[in-house]
Amino acid sequence: MKDKLIAICRAVLTIIFWLLVWQIAALIVDKEFFLPTIGQTMKELWSIFRKKAFPIALLTTLLRVICGITVGTALGIILATLSHYSLIAKSIISPFISVVKSTPVATFIIILWIFLSGNSLPIFIAVLMVMPIIWQNVLDGFGAVNRELAEVCKLYRFSFKKRVKVLIFPTVLNYFIPAFITSASLAWKAEIAAEIIAYTKNSIGGSISDANSIYKTAEVFAWTLIVITFSILIEALTKFLTRRFKSNA
């Protein structure tokens, strides 16, 4: 309990320190166009919360992220399983994964924008962010399965279902969980970036584009605070859900 209290106090003091840095820097610059003060940003934040379009934009972006994470996770698991059990599949899939991992997100957004609509593009980008991470970690999980225990399972003639339950699944899960947490956070940020570049309507990214187009820097900062807050919440939620899933597995 004491350690948790110390950690909370340390986090609060860190936040206060950086808020002071922000406020002092804004006062020195004294130009809202370049760096708004905390007060100016909070005013815009309150204005955003009062708009009827805010919950629509937030919900639309969240639904796209959830869809992207779900599809990307499923594809990553399927492709990793194929890669583990088939060398031919692995030789085909590996180059594609390497290209996806190596290509900058902005490049993908610009290229795919030619072929996809503004509504489907962010989902596809989220899938591309999630899939390679899940693929690599699940594949590593398969490779980390204890060979000696696998031989014991064969010796006692465990069914495939039982081998998966007592041997493969627990090992792979230990590799999957950190990958899922990391990829969910990346998917959220990539989703916002895609919405900004593709100017997706009724979304957080689209709202940031609108604010930027009319040089409302304080509003851009306010939306950025919302993005950061939900990024932290998504990471915390994924950690909570994966812990619950692991404890019940």
N, C-alpha and C positions, 0 to 999 in steps of 0.2 A: 504493500500500500504506500509505504514511504517512497519507494523507488518510482512508483507511478506519479506521485505528487511532484517529486523533483523533476521528472520528465516533462510534466505538464507546465510547470513553472518555467523550465528552460525553453520550452516551445513558445510560451506566451512572451517571454522576454526577447526572444529572437524576432518574433513578429513585430513587437513594439520597436525594436532597434531599426529594422528595415523600413518600417512606416515613418520613423523619424528621419531616416536618410532620404526617403522619397519626399517628405514634406519640405525639408531644408533645401533639397536640390530644386524643387519646384519654386520655392520662394526666391532662390538665387537667380534662376532662369527668368522668372516673372513673365512668362509667356505661355498662356494656356494652350496655344497651338502646338508648342513643342513638348511641354510637360505640365499637365494640369495638377493642381494641388489635390490633397485628399478630399477636402471639402467639395471642390468642383466635381470630382469623380463620384463622390457619394450622392451628390445632387442628381447627377445623371443616372446613377444606379436606381435611385428612388423613382425617377421618371420612367425608367424602363419597366420596373415592377408594376407601375400603375397602368401601363399600356395593355389593352386587351389582346394585342398580338403576341405578347411575351410568352404566355403559357403554350400557345400554339407553336411558336418557334422552338421552345424548349422541348416540348413533347415530340415534335417532328424529328428533331436532331437526335434525341434519346432513342426513339424507335429505330431510326436508321442505324445507330451505333449498335444497339442490341441485335438487330438483324445481321449486321456485318460480323459481329463477334461470334454469333451462333453459327453462321455459315462457314466462316473462316476456321473456327474450332473443329467443326465436323469434317471439313475437307482436310485439315491438317492431320487429324487422327486417322482418317481413311487412307490418305497418301502415305503416312508413316507406317501403317500396318502393311500396306502393299510393298513398301520399300524394304521392310524387314524380312518379309517372307518370300520376296522375289527379287533376285539380283537384276533381272531384266527391267523390272518396274523401277528399281532404284536408279539404274543407269539412265533411264528416261526422265524420271522426276527430278533427280539431283540438279541437272543444269538449269531447269526451269526455276527451282527454288533459289539457286545461286544468283540468277538474273534478278529475281524479285527482291532479294536481300540487298543486292549491290546497287540497284537503281534508286536514285533520289525520289522521294515522294512527289515532289513538285513536277518532275519529269513525267511520272506516271499520270498525274492529274491532267497535264497539258495534252499528252498523247491520247489518253482515253476520252478526254472531253470531245474529241472529234467524232467518236463513235457512240458515246453514251449521252443520255440526257442529264440535265442538272440534278434531277431527282435520284436517278440510279447510280450516278458516278460516285457520290460519297460512300454509298454502301459497298460498292466494288472496291474502293480504295481501302476501306476498313477491313474487308476480307483479305486483301493483299498484305496488310500489315500483320494480321493475326496468323494466317496460315503458315508462313515459313517458321515462325517461332514455335508454334505448336508442333509442326512436323519435326523439327530438329530435336526438340526436347523429348517428344514421345519416342522417336527413333533411338535416342540415347537411353531412354528408359528400357526399351526392349533389349538393348545391348548390355545393360547393367544387371539383367536377371541372373541370379546366382546359378552357375552351371552345375555345381554339385547338387543343389536342391532340385534342379531340373532332372538330373539323373535319378535322384531318389524318387521323384514323382513317376518317372518311367518305370523304375524298378517295382514300385507298388501298383503300377498300372492305373494311375489316376486318370479319370476321364478328362477330355480336353476342357470341358466346362470347369471342372474342379481345379485343373492346373492354372487356368486363367484366374480363378477366384483367389486361390491361396498363394500363387507364385507370381504370375505376370502382372496382374492388376495392381497389387500394392506397390510393386517396384516402379511401374510406369507412372502411377499416381504421384509419387514423390517428385518426378520430373515434370509432370504435367502441370501441377499446381502453380509453381513459380512462373512457368511460361504463360499460363492463363492470366495471372495477375498482371504481368508485364505487358502482354499483348492487348489486354483490355484498355489499359491506360494509353498505349500508343494508338489504338484504334480511335479513341475519343479525339485525340489531338489531330490525327490524320483526317478524320471526318470533318472537323472544323476547317482545316486547311482546304479541303476539297470544296466545301460549301463556299468559302471565301473566293477562291479562284474561279469556280464555276458559277458564282453568283446565284446560288440556290435560294429561291424564294421561300418565305415562311420558315426560316431556319436561323440558328444563331450566327452561322457564318455569313449568311445573306444580310443579316442585320449589321454585322461588323462592316461589311462592304458598303452598305448604305451610309453608315456613319462616317466611314473613311472618305467616301466620294464627296461629301459636303464639308470635309475637314473638321469634323466634330471630334477632336482628339479625346476630350473628357469622356464622351460616350464610348469611344473605342476602348479606353481604359476600363470603363465600367463593364462592358461586355467581356473584356479579358479577365476581369476579376470573377465573373460568373463562370467562365470556362475553367479557370484554375480551381475554383471551389468544387465544381462538379467533377473535375479530374481527380481531386483528392477523395471525394465521396465515392466515385466509381471504384477507385483502388481499394478503399476501405471496405466497400460492399463485396467486391470480389474476394478479398481476403477472408471476410466473415463467411461467405457462402462456401468457399472451398474448404475452410476449417470444419464447417458443419458437415459438409459432404464427406470429408475424410473421416470424421469421427463416427459417422453413421455407416460408412462402407464396411 
